[in-house]
Amino acid sequence: MKLCLPLSSEIQWKLLAIQDSQGIERSLEILTESFRSYWEAFVESVPGILLALLIMTAGYMIANKIGNLTRRGIARRSNDPLMSKFLGSSIKILLVLFALTWALQAAGLRSITNFLFTSLGASALIVGFAFKDIGENFLAGIILAFNRPFNINDTVEMGQYTGRIQALEFRYTKIKTFDGRDVYIPNSHVLKNPVVNYTEDGFFRNEFTVRLALDSDAEKAESIIQEVLDSQTSIVQSQSHENYVTLSDIDSKYLYLRVYFWVETVEFRRKANLIKGDVINQVKTVLLQKGFKLPNETIEIIKTEKPS
């Protein structure tokens, strides 16, 4: 028969302390062993990491060089800076992505590469819906790079905005309005909606209306205005671009003569407006000299528009 005597509290405390110290030593051993294994794995992967950094650095430099060479080569052959810049950027991005994939594999992260490609393939539908507008603008940008109704520095009208083309990017077309605003229009909007190009053929027809008193001699006034148009060296004088004046309307008080003339549109906004103002001023001066009465001595100007 065994007799179990209760241990004193001091003895129990010592036993617990011994057990705790043994547990701490064991935990330190496990932690040290884990650290050693991770460190050895890191040392083994250092060459791969260095190789991956080298591949990424060299890949970026090569991609940047090839992109610039492509851009300059296309610009020399096609004289199209928008398309050359767009294609140069596209090639650069594709080469950088290729270098990134190669670097991940060189670093021993093939599983990450495979996971990325698998995830992209599996989530293509979800991403397609989530980024529908971005993808649509990107595809529209590719189409516009090869087939578009404008070139850089062309004066265009897109919706409510009128200005000069500055750049064609992956997602948007940039124009600068004549009051100095930078407007970024999504490429899908440019592709789907009408674009008015004022400088594509180099000519633009301006027009304004002259209002005369009802008892005025309309034929004489037309002849005088026609002489003014024919004498102007700043407007286009050719058979295919006819400048003329005609009686457009009449009411109980006034006669209305519509004046049409063509200007070059290389410098569309400023130069065209200056020429128009000069023609209006000379028409007014000559008519007054010839004795015609202009109501309130003013000329009413009607908004011009490009003929279809």
Secondary structure, DSSP 8 states (H G I E B T S, - for coil): --------HHHHHHHHHHHHHHHHHHHHHHHHHHHHHHHHHHHHHHHHHHHHHHHHHHHHHHHHHHHHHHHHHHHHHH--HHHHHHHHHHHHHHHHHHHHHHHHHHTT-HHHHHHHHHHHHHTHHHHHHHTHHHHHHHHHHHHHHHS-S--TT-EEEETTEEEEEEEE-SSEEEEEETTS-EEEEEHHHHHHS-EEESSSSSEEEEEEEEEEETTS-HHHHHHHHHHHHHH-SSS--BTTB--EEEEEEE-SSEEEEEEEEEEE-TTTHHHHHHHHHHHHHHHHHHHHHTT---GGG-----------
